[in-house]
Amino acid sequence: MRTIGHPLFIVVFLIYLVYYLLKHAGVVMPFWVTSYLADLLSLFIINTIVLFFLRKCYGMPNYELHSGMVLMSFFIITLIFEVIEPAVGNYAVFDPYDVLCYALSGSGYLLWRY
């Protein structure tokens, strides 16, 4: 199955790109969009790009990330953005809904790939 050329990935990535451009253009969007959309798409996009590069680097066109790797990406992203960053930075705060969005994003990735 394709990775970054797959229609689902292209749609998800375009949704994120449009959101990012609108946000930086100062367009006012609903709270749930500005607070959770990027988190909801994050692991889906990250894991797909990682899979693409792993396939290219190792020359294994049918390789798939196993569920343990996706779970590890969930823990790493959660640790960085919901534990470490709020502890050392002034901007970020822990938000359990962000963690839920990461979990949904990782689950969506796994459902798509398996």
Secondary structure, 3 states (H helix, E strand, C coil): CCCCCCHHHHHHHHHHHHHHHHHHCCCCCCHHHHHHHHHHHHHHHHHHHHHHHHHHHHCCCCCCCCHHHHHHHHHHHHHHHHHHHHHHCCCCCCCHHHHHHHHHHHHHHHHHHC
